Amino acid sequence: MTQIAYREFLGDSPNWFKLSILVFLVLCFPLKMVVGTTVIGWMFLGMFILTLAMALKCYPLQSGGLLGLGILALGLTSPETVWHEIQANLGVLALLIFMVSFIYFMKPLLTFVFAKLIVNVRSKWMLSLMFSVMAAFLSAFLDALTVTAVLIAVFVALYGVYEKTRSANIANIYHDGASAQGVLSDDSLEKFRAFIRSLVMHGAIGTALGGVTTMVGEPQNLLIADKMGWDFIQFAQEMSHVTIPAVIAGFLTCIALELTGILGYGAKLDPEVRSILKGYIQEEDEKRTQREIYGLFVQGICGVLLVIGLALHIMEVGLIGLCLLVAVTALTGINEEHQIGHAFEESLPFVSLLCIFFIVVGMIHDLHLFSPIIQWVLALPIEDQPRAFFLANGLLSAISDNVFVATVYINEVKAAFDAGDISRAHFDSLAVSINTGTNLPSVATPNGQAAFLFLLTSALAPLIQLGYVRMVIMAFPYTIVLTIVGFLFQ
């Protein structure tokens, strides 16, 4: 019985990783008495980041969940704090549950549009720039998670087309004894994966570029705007002296990476793969029925309603997703429960992981792990504080969560303003630093932005072999450029 339980615990993940978590949890109980809760808290934070780095080998819900249970067992945070964090982020959770599920039923239209774009635009740098610009534009008015869900849905569908054709050709080789050439080679498969990886990373970074510009682009932007009393236009204007140069620099970085082909970028679409996708599109166009054309028409209308609803913010994003989920399924003849259930398979594991993440966030809050950094920045000369805030927010966001960091910092600064310690002009400049700091340097790691973490743990990541380390490496040039530009324009 013990041996069976031991094997079930290890599963298919690397033995050393799960065993190291188990040993770590056992050692933490006596260590807490020796080194104190602050050191143990930082150790747990480091281990949680490691579980994200191992996401392709072991989904972080299990390994991170064990750490979360350890945090609660050691009293590093309380269930009440965790529940408060979940309640505070209910909008994000609802967005993931309903909006991502709605996007599932938009796959036919999204695949139709983006497949034609990928096949017809032959210049790789131009295609990459288009993906980055579209992602940035959509994120400025929608939400980075929604846009990332769209990118994931499109590329999973396109990869499925290629893989289906490749598997069929391999079956023919075994059956007919034909020779494997071109698209059947492992080299061609790796090039296709590299092609998708570069596009999806440009798109993901694009969501950060657009997300920093408006009050609806990221969850913390709305929080900052509320504290400052800014509306949509004023928020964009106050941020523009930093965000406009950063967005331009991001687009130029996209072009430079594709032209130089460094750090995993520059991969072009193989002619054979292009031929497969083109043939697929042509075949789908020819056999498309009136019912399917009607479905595309309905999806297009729902897409327009999505943009209007999110841009006007007529209700919470999750509720908009739920309404459109009901509309698109009701109008396209999807009536059975199991048909609808598949739409939630992508989002619910990540929603569960986010709840585990809130345990870590609660620990950071209760142990005041970031307080010394905040106090140090506020003690600097006034003229140095905006840039110091920008760097401190960027660093902390990269290792924890930008929404949490922004919440902590804006509350501290608001308290200083209410106490009369800083002027309104200085308050405004610090708010700009907090917003840009939590949005720009945080692209360094998947920890910093929920959209990046969603991409890392999505069904697409293992298909294109996009792991934590590779994601960090590919984001590195963007991190450097955006950090420098954001720092200089504070």
PyMOL commands that set and color helices and strands:
alter all, ss='L'
color gray80, all
select helices_A, chain A and resi 2-10+15-35+37-53+60-73+79-88+90-104+107-120+124-141+144-176+182-184+186-211+219-228+232-260+271-287+290-312+317-330+337-344+348-367+371-378+382-399+402-418+424-439+441-444+450-456+460-464+468-488
alter helices_A, ss='H'
color red, helices_A
deselect
rebuild
show_as cartoon
